[in-house]
Amino acid sequence: MTQTTSNQPKFAPQISVSATYMRGGTSKGTFFKLSDLPERCQVAGESRDNFLLRVIGSPDPYGKQIDGLGNGSSSTSKTVILSEAKQADHDVNYLFGQVNIAKPMIDWAGNCGNLTAAVGACAINMGLVAADKVARSISAGTNSGICEVRIWQQNIGKTIIAHVPVYTDAQGKVQVQETGDFELDGVTFPAAEVKIEFIDPVDASSAMFPTNNLVDDFDVSGCGLATDSVKATFISAGIPTIFMKAEDLGFTGTELQGDINSDSELLAKLENIRAKGGVAMGLFKDVSEAQSSQHIPKIAWVGPAQSYSASSGKAVDVNEIDLVVRAMSMGQLHHAMMGTAAVAIAAAATTQGTLVNEAAGGGELGEVRFGHPSGTLLVGGKTEQVDGRWQAKKVSMSRSARRIMVGEVFVPADAF
């Protein structure tokens, strides 16, 4: 009897998909052009999520994401899908996915403000921004200019404008200017400055302060604090955020990652507070729902300006800043500051009467420089009351971005 052998491999082979690996602000992520994804991954659903999870290397019980492009931190466990904008007067559609490190979950509920800085540049390089528009950005009589890329942030339905520096190369082609002398604390090397504007980060029909108060008495009973109630500012701008006073949490406001992230009991306490805050903001009906939405809300604490040593050893002087802020991201103290949380800081700081505004000295403020674990960041904002409701008209900040790799990412064909 002749034995036949199958030509089919025992295990599914890998497939390759075009991708760009970029740093944006103090985060890194894997960027895809929607049309380059496998067909069944071009729409929301299990296949898309499973594909992206495998790309990043999640879920990983070891917390390292060794078998993927993630680096074992919330700042690097990120994916972006770019496509042609369907909204009028926009250049590109930007969809962000925050990949959970240990769980098979991607949070699509919010934006990443840091990676926003890379969206404009990546869209130009992927050919998603009209070539004639990019060419017109070059200033007359020079070989450089600024291309204004209008981004539709699909997760939150908002317009973001990225001012991307461009130049004409030796062959006469317009390229994105990535190198430069702009220094961003939390990033080792300087690069070209990218100015970002978040337009109307809060819907006119929505409440920037969901409880209708600038400061609330926040019930934290059962969370392990010395008191059952603390003052809090709940704000939905950039990303829903809970601001509290550092001293009310037993902090100084100068904490670094090692002070927080190595203490499992403290992390559990902060997570309980975040869950309760989500209920207070109307994001959850019950604290149990916080487990499936770890990207929002954010929890942060503020304090008055003070001198401290940043994680790099750099001295931050009290006279350089207006206040200190620390924020949690995906259950860990962020090494710098999330871009979307910086939007919330800007909106809250420029609204008189919030805890953030008070920590910055109070009064009318158009911009603030705050201290974070890696250094400082300047943000600006314009808020106003319309028919008795606070609205943030615009928030701005400067970041930088750089391509790290352009090529193909490989994923087992049976992973999605």
C-alpha positions in Angstrom: 0.0 0.0 0.0 1.5 3.4 -1.1 1.5 6.0 1.6 0.7 9.5 0.4 2.0 12.6 2.0 0.2 16.0 2.1 1.9 19.0 0.6 0.0 21.1 3.1 2.2 22.5 6.0 1.4 21.2 9.4 1.2 24.8 10.7 -0.2 27.9 9.0 2.4 30.0 7.4 3.0 33.6 8.2 1.5 36.5 6.1 3.2 39.9 5.7 1.5 43.3 5.9 2.9 46.7 5.1 3.4 48.7 8.3 5.2 51.8 9.7 6.7 51.9 13.2 6.7 55.4 14.5 7.4 57.4 17.6 4.9 60.2 18.3 5.5 62.3 21.3 6.5 60.0 24.2 4.7 57.0 22.7 5.5 54.4 19.9 3.0 52.6 17.7 2.5 50.4 14.7 0.8 52.3 11.8 -1.2 50.7 9.0 -2.9 52.0 5.9 -6.4 50.6 6.0 -6.3 49.2 2.5 -3.1 47.3 3.3 -4.8 45.2 6.0 -6.1 41.7 5.2 -9.7 42.2 3.9 -11.4 40.8 6.9 -9.4 43.1 9.1 -10.5 46.3 7.3 -13.7 46.4 9.3 -14.2 46.4 13.1 -14.5 43.0 14.7 -12.8 40.0 16.1 -10.5 39.4 13.1 -9.1 43.0 13.2 -8.6 42.8 17.0 -6.9 39.4 16.9 -4.6 40.6 14.1 -3.5 43.7 15.9 -3.1 41.8 19.2 -0.7 39.4 17.5 1.2 42.2 15.9 1.8 43.8 19.2 2.4 40.5 21.1 -0.6 40.4 23.3 -2.0 38.9 25.5 1.3 38.3 27.3 1.2 36.9 30.8 4.9 37.8 31.2 4.1 41.4 30.5 7.0 41.9 28.0 5.3 41.4 24.6 8.5 39.7 23.4 6.8 38.0 20.5 5.5 41.2 19.0 6.2 44.9 18.4 5.0 46.1 21.8 7.6 46.9 24.5 5.7 45.9 27.6 4.4 49.4 28.5 1.1 51.2 27.7 3.2 53.9 25.9 4.4 51.3 23.3 1.4 49.0 23.1 -0.5 51.0 20.5 -1.8 50.6 17.0 -3.0 53.2 14.4 -5.1 52.7 11.2 -5.1 55.5 8.7 -7.4 55.9 5.7 -8.7 58.5 3.3 -10.9 61.0 5.1 -14.6 60.8 4.4 -15.4 64.1 6.2 -15.3 67.3 4.1 -12.3 69.5 4.6 -10.2 66.8 6.2 -7.1 65.0 4.9 -6.9 61.7 6.8 -9.0 59.5 9.0 -7.2 58.3 12.2 -8.3 55.3 14.2 -6.4 54.5 17.4 -6.4 51.2 19.3 -4.8 50.9 22.8 -3.7 47.3 23.1 -3.9 45.7 26.6 -0.6 44.0 27.5 -1.9 41.0 29.6 -5.4 40.6 28.3 -6.8 39.9 24.8 -8.4 43.3 24.6 -8.1 46.5 22.5 -9.7 49.6 23.8 -11.1 51.7 20.9 -12.8 54.3 23.2 -10.3 57.1 23.1 -7.5 58.8 21.3 -3.7 58.9 21.8 -2.6 62.5 21.9 1.1 61.5 21.6 0.7 59.4 18.5 -1.5 62.2 17.0 1.9 64.0 16.5 2.9 61.2 14.1 -0.4 60.9 12.2 0.2 63.9 9.9 3.7 62.9 8.9 2.7 59.2 8.4 -0.3 60.2 6.3 1.9 62.3 4.0 4.4 59.4 3.7 1.6 57.0 2.9 0.2 59.2 0.2 -3.0 59.9 2.0 -2.6 63.7 1.9 -3.0 65.2 -1.6 0.4 65.7 -3.2 -0.5 69.1 -4.6 -1.4 70.3 -1.1 1.9 69.1 0.3 3.8 70.8 -2.5 1.9 74.1 -1.9 3.2 74.0 1.7 6.7 75.0 0.6 7.1 78.7 1.2 7.9 80.9 -1.8 11.6 81.4 -2.3 12.6 78.7 0.2 12.9 74.9 0.2 10.8 74.4 3.4 7.4 75.0 4.9 4.6 73.8 7.1 1.9 71.4 5.8 -1.4 71.8 7.7 -2.8 68.3 7.9 -6.4 68.2 9.0 -7.1 64.9 10.9 -10.4 63.4 11.6 -10.0 61.5 14.9 -12.5 58.6 14.4 -12.5 57.3 18.0 -13.8 60.6 19.4 -15.2 62.3 16.3 -13.0 65.3 16.6 -10.9 67.5 14.3 -7.1 67.8 15.0 -4.7 69.9 13.0 -1.1 68.9 12.8 1.4 71.4 11.5 4.0 69.2 9.8 7.3 70.6 8.7 8.3 69.7 5.1 11.2 70.4 2.8 12.2 69.9 -0.8 15.0 67.3 -1.3 17.8 67.4 -3.9 15.5 65.6 -6.4 12.8 68.3 -6.0 10.5 66.0 -4.1 8.7 67.3 -1.0 9.5 65.3 2.1 8.5 65.4 5.8 11.1 67.1 7.9 11.8 64.7 10.8 15.1 65.8 12.2 15.5 69.0 14.1 16.5 70.6 17.4 13.2 70.5 19.3 13.6 68.8 22.6 10.7 67.0 24.2 11.1 65.7 27.8 10.6 62.0 27.9 12.3 61.6 24.5 16.1 61.2 24.4 17.0 62.7 21.0 15.8 66.1 19.5 13.6 66.1 16.4 11.5 68.5 14.3 8.7 70.3 16.2 5.1 69.4 15.3 2.5 71.7 16.6 -0.8 70.1 17.3 -4.2 71.8 17.7 -7.2 70.0 19.2 -10.3 71.8 17.8 -13.4 71.9 20.0 -12.2 68.9 22.1 -15.6 68.9 23.8 -18.9 68.7 21.9 -21.0 71.8 22.3 -23.9 69.5 23.2 -21.8 67.7 25.8 -20.7 68.8 29.3 -17.0 69.4 29.6 -17.6 68.9 33.3 -20.0 65.9 33.4 -21.2 66.6 37.0 -21.8 70.3 36.1 -19.3 71.2 38.9 -15.8 72.5 38.6 -15.0 70.7 41.9 -16.9 67.8 43.5 -16.9 66.0 46.8 -15.8 62.6 45.5 -16.8 59.5 47.4 -13.8 57.2 47.8 -15.1 55.1 50.6 -13.7 51.6 50.6 -10.6 52.6 48.5 -8.2 52.6 51.4 -7.6 56.3 51.8 -7.5 58.0 55.2 -10.8 59.7 54.3 -14.0 58.7 52.6 -14.3 61.8 50.5 -11.8 64.0 48.5 -12.1 67.0 46.2 -12.0 66.1 42.5 -12.4 67.8 39.2 -14.1 65.6 36.6 -13.5 66.7 33.0 -14.1 65.3 29.6 -11.7 67.1 27.3 -9.1 65.2 25.2 -9.9 62.2 27.3 -12.2 61.8 30.4 -9.9 62.5 33.4 -10.3 62.6 37.2 -8.0 65.2 38.8 -7.4 65.1 42.6 -5.0 66.8 44.9 -1.7 64.9 45.4 -1.9 65.5 49.2 -5.3 63.9 49.4 -3.9 60.7 48.0 -0.9 60.8 50.3 1.4 61.9 47.4 3.6 65.0 46.8 3.1 65.3 43.1 6.7 64.5 42.3 6.4 60.8 42.2 8.3 58.7 39.5 7.4 55.4 38.1 9.4 53.4 40.6 7.5 55.0 43.5 4.1 53.8 42.2 4.4 50.9 39.7 6.2 48.6 42.1 3.5 48.8 44.7 0.7 46.4 43.8 -1.4 47.4 46.8 -1.2 51.1 45.8 -2.0 50.3 42.2 -5.1 48.4 43.3 -6.2 51.4 45.4 -5.8 53.8 42.5 -7.7 51.4 40.2 -10.6 51.3 42.7 -10.6 55.1 42.7 -10.6 55.2 38.9 -13.5 52.8 38.7 -15.5 54.9 41.2 -14.6 58.0 39.2 -15.9 56.4 36.0 -19.2 55.9 37.7 -19.3 59.5 39.0 -18.7 60.7 35.5 -21.4 58.6 34.0 -19.0 56.4 32.0 -19.9 53.3 33.9 -23.1 52.1 35.5 -21.1 50.0 38.0 -17.5 49.9 39.1 -17.2 46.4 37.6 -17.4 47.9 34.1 -14.0 49.6 34.6 -12.3 46.2 33.9 -13.4 46.3 30.3 -12.5 50.0 29.8 -9.0 50.5 31.1 -8.2 53.3 28.7 -10.8 55.7 30.1 -11.2 57.5 32.4 -7.6 58.6 33.3 -6.8 59.3 37.0 -4.3 62.1 37.8 -3.1 64.1 40.8 -1.9 67.7 40.9 0.1 69.8 43.2 1.7 73.3 43.4 5.0 73.9 41.6 8.0 72.4 43.3 11.5 71.4 42.5 12.3 67.7 41.9 14.6 65.4 39.9 13.1 63.9 36.8 13.5 60.3 35.8 16.5 61.2 33.7 18.2 62.9 36.6 17.4 66.3 35.1 16.6 69.0 37.7 13.2 70.6 37.4 13.2 73.9 39.1 10.2 75.3 40.9 10.5 78.5 38.9 10.3 76.7 35.6 6.8 75.3 36.1 3.3 76.4 37.2 2.3 73.0 38.8 3.1 69.3 38.9 0.9 66.6 37.5 1.1 62.8 37.6 -1.2 60.5 35.6 -2.0 56.8 35.4 -2.3 55.0 32.1 -3.5 51.4 31.8 -2.9 50.8 35.4 0.6 52.2 35.6 2.1 55.7 36.3 2.9 57.1 32.9 6.6 57.9 32.3 5.8 61.4 31.0 2.3 62.5 30.1 -0.3 61.1 27.8 -1.1 63.6 25.0 -4.9 63.4 25.6 -4.4 63.9 29.3 -2.3 67.0 28.5 -5.4 68.3 26.6 -7.4 67.7 29.8 -4.8 69.5 31.8 -4.8 72.5 29.4 -8.6 72.7 29.5 -8.8 72.4 33.2 -5.9 74.7 34.0 -7.4 77.5 31.8 -10.8 77.2 33.5 -10.9 79.3 36.7 -12.0 77.3 39.8 -10.8 73.8 38.9 -8.3 71.9 41.1 -5.8 72.1 38.2 -6.3 75.9 37.9 -5.9 76.3 41.6 -2.7 74.2 41.7 -1.3 76.5 38.9 -1.9 79.6 41.1 -5.5 80.3 40.0 -6.8 83.2 37.9 -7.1 83.7 34.2 -4.5 81.5 32.5 -3.9 81.1 28.7 -1.2 78.5 29.1 0.7 76.5 31.7 3.9 74.6 32.0 3.6 71.5 34.1 6.1 69.2 35.6 5.7 65.4 34.9 8.0 62.4 35.6 10.3 63.0 32.6 10.4 66.8 32.7 8.1 69.6 31.7 5.5 70.4 29.0 3.9 73.7 27.9 0.2 73.5 26.9 -2.3 76.2 25.9 -6.0 76.4 26.0 -9.0 78.6 25.5 -12.2 77.9 27.5 -15.3 80.0 27.8 -18.8 79.8 29.1 -21.6 79.6 26.6 -25.2 79.6 28.0 -23.8 78.7 31.4 -21.8 75.7 30.1 -18.0 75.6 29.9 -16.5 74.8 26.5 -13.0 74.3 25.4 -12.6 76.0 22.0 -9.0 74.9 21.3 -6.1 73.3 23.0 -2.6 73.3 21.7 0.8 71.7 22.4 4.1 70.9 20.6 5.4 67.4 20.1 7.7 65.6 17.7 7.5 62.5 15.7 9.9 60.2 13.7 9.7 57.1 11.5 11.6 54.3 13.1 10.9 51.5 10.6 9.0 51.1 7.3 8.5 47.6 6.0 6.4 44.5 6.6 5.1 42.9 9.8 4.7 39.2 9.9 1.7 37.4 11.6 0.8 33.7 11.6 -2.1 33.3 9.2 -4.2 31.4 11.7 -3.9 34.1 14.4 -6.9 36.1 13.2 
